[in-house]
């Protein structure tokens, strides 16, 4: 198993300037069996995302640890992918790996990583449906959280931007 800094160094070698910033945060988890856990946060540029996920998956299969998150600003939407690396490698070895990147509001599209992690399809469908971000190469684009007849332009996770009808 690689330490977080080793993962970052290998990723830097592979994608170069595509890695914008990174940080390791240490947390202590548990009540009676307290253990130290390193959380690796990686910020990428959008163009490096798919290649980076493929590279990280070769180090160790990525496990989706919880629902995807997003942060919206005036200029962009940051997509935050919560992975675990080294899942199933023994007791207490998995390591949180949080990968994020910005999507400019002037070009709301990204590329699916279902070809690498098939189980991420639900989160990518949600991203498309609830945030209005086009996910290219998504194998199934059906809605799963909102009705097909939902008002055009209504984006439930961006209600401050798209607006909720007063009616």
N, C-alpha and C positions, 0 to 999 in steps of 0.2 A: 504494500500500500504506500502511496505517495503522500507526503505531508502537503498541506495546502500550498505552501510556497513552491514546492516542486511542481505541483499541478500548474500553478501560474507560470512558472518558468518554461515549462514544456508548451503551454498554450501560447505564450509570447513568441516562442521560436516558430510556432506553426502559423499564427495569424498576424504577427507583427503589430502594426498600428491599429489593428482591429480591436485590440484590448485597450480600452480607454482608461480604466482604473480598476483597482481591486483592493480588498481589505479582508483581513482575518479578524474575526471577533471571537473571543473566548467566553463561553457561558458555562455555568455549572447547573446541571440538571439532576433531578431526583430529590427525594425526601430523606429516605434512610440510606440509600445507596447513592450518594452524591458522586457525580463524575464530571470531569471537565470535557467539554466538547468544543471543537474548533468549527466555526461557521465561516465558509468562504463566500464572499460577495464579489461577483465579477460584473463589470459594466462593459458592454461591447458597443461597437457601432453596428447599425442594422445590417450592413452588408456582410459582417463577419458572423452573424448569429448561427445560421444553418451549419456552416463549416465547423464552427466551434462546438456545437452540440454533437456533431458527428465525431469530432476529435475526442471530446470528453467521454463519449459513449464507448470509444475504443479503450480508454483507460479502465473504465468499469461501467457496466450498464447503469443508466440513470433511472432512478425510481422517482415517480411524481409523489411528493410528500404531502401536499395539500393543494387547495385550489389556487389557481394563478391569480395574481394581483395586478393592479394598474394604478398609476398616479398620473393625473391629468394636470397639465400646466397650460399657460396661454399658447405656447408654441408647439407642444408635443404631448404625446401619451407615452409614458414609460411602461413597457410590459415587463413583468417580474415573474420569472419561472422558478418555482421552489422545488429543486431536485434534492435527492439524497444520492450520494455516491458511496460505493462499497456496501450496499445493502446485501444481506445474506452472506457476508464474509466472516461470520462468527459473531459472538456476543459483543455488543457495544462498539462495533467498528464503523457503522454507517456515519457519514459526515454530511451535514447540510451544505448544499452548494446552490447559492442563489444567483441566477443569471438574469441580467436585465439589459434592455436597450431602449432607446427612444425612437418613436415613429413620429416624424413631423406631421402636423395637422394638414399641411399642404399636400401630403402624399400618404394617405392612410392605408398602407398595404404592407404585408409581411409575407414570409414564405412558411408554409407548413413544415413541421418536423415529424409528421406522422410516419414518414418513410424510415425514420430512425427509432422513434418511440411511438408505436401505434396507439397506445393507450392515452395519448395526449389529445386525441381527436375531440373529446368532449370539451376540453378547455379551449381549443382553437375554434370550435363551433360557437362557443359562448362568446369569445372575443369578437367574432364576426357579427354575431347577432346582437349583442348587448352594447358593444363599443363602436360598431360601425367600421371596423378595420377589415379590409379585404384580406383574406388569408388565401394566398395563391397555392395551387396544387392540393387543396383540401379535398380528400377523397369523397366526403359526404357533406353537402352544404345544407341539408335540411335543418329547419329550426327545431330546437329542442326545449327552449324555455319560454318562448312567446308564441302566440297564435299566428298562423299564416296571414290572417287578415289584420294584423296590427298596423296602426297608423304609420305611413311612410315617414321616415325621418325620426321616429321616436326611438331613442336609444336609452334603455332603462338604466344603464350604469353611467350615463353621461347626462342625466336629467338637467343639470345646471346649464349645459350647452344646448341640448336639443329642445329643452322645455317640455313641461308636462301640461297638457291641455287643461284649461280651467273647466271645461265642460264635463 
